[in-house]
Amino acid sequence: MPSAPAPFPADPTVLHPMPGQPRVVQLKPLVTSELVEVGDYSYYDDPEHATEFETRNVLYHYGPERLVIGKFCALATGVRFIMNGSNHRMDGPSTFPFPTLGGSWTDHFDLLTNLPNRGDTVIGNDVWIGYEAVIMPGVRIGHGAIISARSVVVSDVPDYGIVGGNPARLIRTRYEEEDIARLLAVAWWDWPAEHLTRHIRTVMSGTVAELEAAAPGAA
């Protein structure tokens, strides 16, 4: 008998992966900034401004810190990443950034340099960020985390944590600590696309043990 045809994975280079739905864009083929890194299959959903993600959703990004978004992340409408360029001085009487407005005020631009910088903002793999959530500078969100709608994330989120609120607080974790370690070891998001395609149902609805059994090279 002829062998079964190889599974056909989705294409991570297609900007609009859902026919007839221009509101959904895969971010990797969209972004152009060297300061923004996005993994395969991560997408943004916006009914009006999906292709304007870099200018409308990544704010005050004057560098040099990076925004890193992992693979298989789902970003809902209005998610915002506030970058370190939003910082103002707070050690004097006024927080107003006078030198940015030009004229002779630019002679004092040194007052805006060397402000505190929290570094890169890093989003792990398989992260779901809900409607109009705000991610503050330098935050690190772990793999498999869920960010509730309209949350303001001001501190790091653990792997498989669910957070919500303003400021966002940990509600619970999706798995027990031991199972989280097993999931991180499996790292299904790094599986070859063809292998992943064979095991989509396990990745979406299986147990941790079933996922381990499906991993490449598993006995």
N, C-alpha and C positions, 0 to 999 in steps of 0.2 A: 504494500500500500504506500502511496506517496505520503511523505511527511507533512504534518500540519504547517500551514503558512506561519511565518514569524509574526508575532504581534506587532501592530503598527501604533507606536506611541504618538502622543500629541507633539506638535512642532513648537518648540519654545521661541522660535524666531518670528512667528506670526504676530503682528501687532494686535489685530482684532481676532481672537480665537473663536468667538461665538458668532456664527453667521447671522446677520440682521441685528446684531447688538453692538453698535459702535461705542456704547457706554463702557464696555469692558476692554481694557488694554493690558497686554503683558508688558511689564515695565522694562525688562532687559532690552528689547529692541527699541524702546522709546527714549530712554535717557541718553544724554550726550555728555554730561559733565564728567570730567575725570574724578571728581570728588564724590560721585554717587556710584555705588556698586550694587547691582541687583542680580540675584541668582535666577536660574531657569524657572519658568512657570509662575513666578510671583506676579499677581495681577492687581489692578486698581479698577474700581467700579464707580463711575460718575456719569449721570445722565446728561451733563452739560459740558464738562471741562476735562474729560478723561485724558486727552492728549496734552493738556497743559500742566501735568503733574509736577514737573520740575520747577515751574514758576509759581504755581498756586499752592502747592502742598509742601514744598521744601523752602522754608522761609529764613531770610537773613543768613544765607549761606555764602559768606564772603571768604571762607577758607581760613586756615588750611585743613580743618577737621573734615572727616569724611562721614557720609551716611552710607552704612552697609546694611543691605536687606538680603536675607538668605533666600533659599529656594522654597517654592511652594507656599508663599505667604499670600494671604487674602486681605486686601485693604479696602475697607468700605468708603463710601462717599464722604468727603470732607476731612479725612485723616490729615493731620498737619504735623510736620516735623519742624520744631523750632531749633535753629542751629545757634552756635555760639556768637555769631555776629549780632545777635539781639541784645547782647550784654551792655550795660551802662555802668559808669562809675557810681559807687554808693558810699564812698569814703569822704565826700565833701558836702557842702550845703545843697548843691544841686545835682540831680541825675541827668540833666539835659546835655546832649552831645553837641555842643556849640560848633566845634570844628567841622562837623559833617556838612554844614550849611554854606560853607565857602567864605569868600572875602578874606579879610585879614585874620578871621577866626581860625583859618587853617594853620596859622603859625603855631597853634597850640595842639596840633594833631597828636603830639606825643602823649597827651593826656588820655588818648583813647587806645594807645597801644599797651600791650602786656596786661590787658585785663584778664581776670581769671578765666580759664578755658578748661572745660570738663572733658575735652577730647572727642573722639569719634562717637557717633551714635550707632549702635550695632543691634540689629534685629536678627534673631536666629532663624532657623528653618522651621517651616510649618507653623507660622505664627498668624493668628487671626486677630486683626485690629478692627474694632467696631466703628460705627458711624460717628464722625466728627471727634474722634479721640485725638488728643494732643500729646505728642511725645516731646519732652523737654530735652535740652542739650545734654549730650554725654551719657544718656540712659542706655543701658544694655538689657535687652529683653531676651530671655532664654528660649530654647527650642520648644515648640509645642505649646507656647503660652497663648492665652486668650485675653485681649484687652477689651473691656466692656465699652459700649457706646458712650461717647462724651466723657470718657475718663481723661484725667490730666495726669500723665505718668511722669513723676518727678524723681523717681528712684528706680534702681534695677529690679527686674522681674525675674523670678527663678524659672528654671526649666519646668514646663507643664503647669505653671501657675496661672490662676485666673484672678485678675485684678479689676477693680472698678472704683469709681468715685473721684472726687476732687478734694485733696490729692488722692490718687489711686492707692488703694490698699489691697493686700492679698486677701481674697475671699476664701479660696481653698486651692489645693493642687488637684490636678486631674487624676493622678495616680499616687500610690504609696511610694515612699522613697526608694525601696528596693526595685519596684517596677520601673520607676523613672530611670534608674541606672541601667536597667536592661534595655529600655527603649533607646537611650543614648548610645549604648553599645551597638545596637542593631543599625542605627542611623539610616533608616530606609531611604531618606532623601538623597543619599549618595549612591543608591543602587543604579546600575545601568538602566537606561530608559526601557529597553526591551524586557529586562527581567521584572522591573516594576510593573510594566503593563500586564504581565501574566498574573500579578498578585494584587491588583487594585482592590478587589473586594476584601482581601485580608487587611490591607493597609487602612481601609476606610471603616471596617466593621469587625475585624478579628480581635482575638485576645493577644496579649503580649506573647504568650507561648506560641500561638499560631504564627505571629509575625517573625519570631525567632526561627521557627521551622521553615519559613519561606525565604529566609535570607540566602543570598548567593553563597554556595559552598556549604550550606547546612547539611548535616548528615541525615 
